[in-house]
Amino acid sequence: MEIRGRLFDLYPLESSMILWIKSEDGRLRRFEDPFRPRFYAQGKKTNLFDLFHSLSAGRRAAGYQWTRKEELWSGDEVEVMEIEIVDSEYYAQLPRILPQWEERITFYNCDIPLPQTYLYEKRIFPTGRCIAEVEGNRIFEIHPDPSESVWIDDEDVPDLRVMELRALNQNGSGRGWRSLVLECEGYRVEMETIDVGEIERFLKHFDPDVILSDDGDASLLPLLFSEEKKWKTSISWDREPYPLKRQIHPKGRSYFSYGRTYYRAPAHLFLGRWHIDRRNSFIYGESGMEGVVELARLAKIPVQRMARTSPGTAITSMQLDQAFQDNILIPWRKGEPERFKTAWDLLVADKGGLVFQPKLGIFEDVAEIDFASMYPTMMAIHNISPETVLCGCCENHRVPEAGYTICEKRKGIVPKTLHPILTRRTWLKKMAKEGDPEKREIYNRKQTALKWMLVTSFGYLGYRNARFGRIEAHEAVTAFGRESLLQAKEICEEEGFELLHAITDSLWIRKKGFREEEILELCQKISEATGITMSLEGIYRWMAFLPSKGNPESPVANRYFGLFQNGKIKARGLSFRRGDMPPLIQEAQVRMIEVLSETKNMEDFQSKIPEILDLLLEYGLKLKDGQTKQEDLAIGKRISQEPNAYKVDSLTALAAQQLEDVGIEIHPGEKVRYVIKDAESKDKAERVKPFPLVGPDDTYDVKKYLEMLVKATEEILIHFGYDMKRLRKELKGFEEPSPPAAGRDSRVRVKRFPFFY
Amino acid sequence: MGRTVLPFSRVLEQEVQEWRKFRRGLRKEDQQFLDRLFEEARLHVQAGVYASRPWPFETILISVLLEHEKALVELRSQIKILEGQKGEGES
């Protein structure tokens, strides 16, 4: 019998792959497809037979055959033994069993997640339409619907029933809440004490396809599981009828990346149902559900797993898929170490992008032009891939500066994978600007998800542990990048433009009285010269580059703000963009910037200064009044170590320790939210108070918060001569010289603006 | 991200550290000028990155000379203007 439908979920079970398919009539059905994992071994035939006999004696291997496949690095066809493993559990053990054989045998394809392998083989993908030949609940054959493709615009996405699971009155640290809320199809259940039976009834009644939670992974589900144990009742989270043991994988862990520590909560995945934790998904946070599904489709990774992994995992999966389709063996251990280099080679090659320090000040007649997806485009057009850079078969010196060879005979896996992604992203961006207004947000989310995959594709090229990584490929990309940036700069300068600032793939240029057509012509010239599309990001009415926080005469990249002609503000590095700044300060700065959004030019900006100073005063009074809500003063910082491991008692460390002291667990990489009570207090316990321990009677350090407010104002007005000193004077200048009377009723009297009473 | 060689901005910082003793041996009013010299070198870090010369101090020196040349040109033209004005005043 033929079944047509969309693939909803899949997971391995013994020697089968379980598939849940939502057929066209809306019914979700469970099927089994016998599926035995395979891996490959290369070496002397005697050794290979030894290996096979050892595995089959242990009842792990079911059979073998000889086959020919392509070896990645050399591009040569080699003969390998294809060994079929009995079931998914034994496949998962291969990385433990095989190392003892590695001296004699080279292994391939031994650690690829099985759902992905299954999808690569059958060429279907999550939420994709497929056609299956079935008998009862057993699949005999499955293939994609011929009209289906990840590259087209998916018109009729099926309706999935979504249930929301969250806690009410969660404060910043996610602990201490009042009630649990379940919502589905307009019905809502709120429970202050957890009633396991009620949850089960709700779940059984609605039978949702998707459970969307806030902190389900970190706190809600662990809590509910323990309640289930306590009451000896189970909730049917899974739809899978077979009594599978629940695996919480991966376990929660803290990790260190780019100088910061993060915490990843353990993943609670369901079988036959999606659990997406909005707070434990990078991709959801960046691009919503549409982004998660988009990547799941492209990468052939089951949706709930995709929600919990990184864009890097997605792009790697696409590369693995490409290798699979091209009949290329997937290396197990990372094989290509760095080639030996002289010190000079290293000096020349080991560089990143170019950053031209900005000129400090505020300017008019500024345009910003950006290369679109510079690094991935370089990889695609110059055929940069780990196996193509420094290939053995060709001799040229295509890479600038270092002069590495790039293969002319083979198209690399990485460029092959990137090409269609780049094309699709360009199309999605266009649709996000010009397409059906109702769908623009969706297109934008999808292109954002693709952006993240593209960004990580470059990083993985240089990552020591990446399967498809090779440092010389990474170096080649940055070399082409620097070359392109310099070419762009030269073209701009030839046309009389001044370079204010440039950073890797963006340039800010200035010329008095230029016309927009001139810039578009420039972009055209640059695109032709470099092969990467250069586009106009915008023309500014005015633009300010801010100095470093430590030294007001020292320029620094990524601290600026400007007003585009279309009325939008672009800002980097300012207080309101910083996640650790208190909401009140952020709000103050945002309002100051809003004052500027109607200005036409620098002169206009200057005329708005009194209004901005008014705002400084307004918020200054709010702080002095003592009326500000605690939540508005919350500072949120991540801790980098265990709370008690801190040697210096910074405010953040003290706050984290206070939480530990009352039994609230907090891991390195998690955020602590706290209020500064008295930063200079001799009693360290009185310096800060973390949420949720903050009470209505807790006072705050007015001076400290005023400093933050003044600093935020300085960021806006520094180029008009208003530094911290002058701004502090402005604040004080509006106060009565005599001290205020005791008690709450005394108001700070204002000299010039009676409406502030 | 697989970097072995220090980024030039960090190399600059290292050079500043290496001149610590020299700085300490200067009078206080002279120290700030030394600091300004190294700050001037920071303005042209990207050229230092691209050139990747083996002796960072050469790159620093030429960046400082560059800034001095700019200052000299600016000052000369200012003087010319002032002399011009003075000349007009007198005649």
Interface residues (C-beta under 8 A of the other chain):
Chain A: A343 W344 L346 L347 V348 D350 K351 G352 L354 V355 F356 Q357 G459 G462 Y463 R464 I471 H474 R482 L486 A502 N551 E553 S554 P555
Chain B: M1 G2 R3 T4 V5 P7 E39 R42 L43 H44 V45 Q46 V49 Y50 S52 P54
